[in-house]
Amino acid sequence: MWMILGAIAIIAGLLNVILTFQKKDVKWFRFTSLSFTALTLCTFYSINATWVANEDWSALMDVTPTMSKVLWISTIASILINSVSLWKQRKR
């Protein structure tokens, strides 16, 4: 589920940038991208909580260290991608 939400966040962020450079007002894509980024993080946290509740330590040890770094990078990238439209908008 978190992969789907993450993919939607990336697509909305890219549409945000593309349509901003085409001089269109795209507030909703920015909102959608950041919202789906937050939902992706919440979903991953929920999966980890389930693994802890089920005492599935091997899943936690395999997935969490790598994915925590990926989620940090993805969140920072989402913020930067969506801020492009804000900077571009101010220059108009």
KASUL-V706186 format. One record per backbone hydrogen bond with DSSP energy under -0.5 kcal/mol. CO is the residue of the C=O (numbers start at 1). NH is the residue of the N-H. If there is no record, write none. Layout:
CO|NH, CO|NH
This chain:
1|5, 2|6, 3|7, 4|8, 5|9, 6|10, 7|11, 8|12, 9|13, 10|14, 11|15, 12|16, 13|17, 14|18, 15|19, 16|20, 17|21, 18|22, 19|24, 20|23, 24|26, 26|30, 27|31, 28|32, 29|33, 30|34, 31|35, 32|36, 33|37, 34|38, 35|39, 36|40, 37|41, 38|42, 39|43, 40|44, 41|45, 42|46, 43|47, 44|48, 45|49, 46|50, 47|51, 48|52, 49|53, 50|54, 51|56, 52|55, 55|57, 56|60, 57|61, 58|62, 59|63, 59|64, 60|64, 60|65, 63|67, 64|68, 65|69, 66|70, 67|71, 68|72, 69|73, 70|74, 71|75, 72|76, 73|77, 74|78, 75|79, 76|80, 77|81, 78|82, 79|83, 80|84, 81|84, 81|85, 82|86, 83|87, 84|88, 85|89, 86|90, 87|91, 88|92, 89|92
